[in-house]
Amino acid sequence: MVLGVLPHTDYPEETFTLDHDSALVLVTDGVVEGPGLTLDAGLDRAGTLAAEALNEGLGTEATADRVLDAADAVDHLDDAAVLVIRRL
């Protein structure tokens, strides 16, 4: 069973289409929370870093690396993963 998924629980699904030249950035809590970083501050930072990287023309992997590297800088205690999906 996937961690955090409860049996016999309904989870809503939604389908959407990314606009051209847009991106979806998904992060785990280990990327946006840490001993010296609140959730709100971490989400703001991750969003800003991803937007800057994409505006600079970096690819999805380099964008994810930039966000993940920032998580390492604040001594996150949890697992950290970043997924960037981009539609050109």
N, C-alpha and C positions, 0 to 999 in steps of 0.2 A: 504494500500500500504506500502511496505517495505520502511523504511527511506533511502533516497539516490537513490532510483530507480525511474527513470523518465518514465512516460507512453510514449508509442510509440517510444521507444528507443531499438535498438538491442544490446544485450549483448552477446559477444562471449562465447562459452562453450568449454571446453577442458577436455578430459579424460586422466588420466595417472595412472600408477601403481607405488606404493611405492616399492622400493627395500626392500628385507628382512633386518630386523633389522635397519630400518630407520623410521623417523618420519616427520610429517608435523605439523608445529606449526603456528596457526593463531592467530592474536592479533588485537584488536581494537586500534584506535589512542590514546585512554586514557591510554593505557599500555606503549606506546613508546614516548609520547610527554607530556611535562609539563612545568611549568614556568621556571624551571632550567635545562631542558633537551631538547636538539634538537632532531628532528626526526631521524637523522642519528645516533646520540649517543644512542638514545633509542632502535633503531633497532639492533644495535651492541650489546647492553647490553642484550636485550631479547634473541637474538640468542646465545650469549655466555652462559647465565644462563641455557637455555634449553639444550644446548649441554652438559654442565657440568653435569646437573641433569641426563640426559639420559645415559651418560657415567658412572655415579656412580651407574647405575642400578635402579634409581627411576622409578616408574610407571608413567603413563600419568597424573593422578590426582596430584601427588606430584610434577611433573615437572611443570604443569600449576600453582600450588600454589606458587612455587618458583619464577616464572616470575611475577605473580600477586602481590606477597608480595613486590617485588622490585619496582613495580609501586606505591604502597602505600607509599614507603619511599621517593618519590620525589614530593609528594603533587600534584598528577595528578588532573586535574579539570574536566575531562570528564569521561564518563562511561568507564569501563575497563572490558574486557573479554578475556580469553585465551582458545583456543581449541587445544588440542594435540591429534593427531591421529598417532598411531604407528603400524607398521607391524613387527611382530616377525618372 
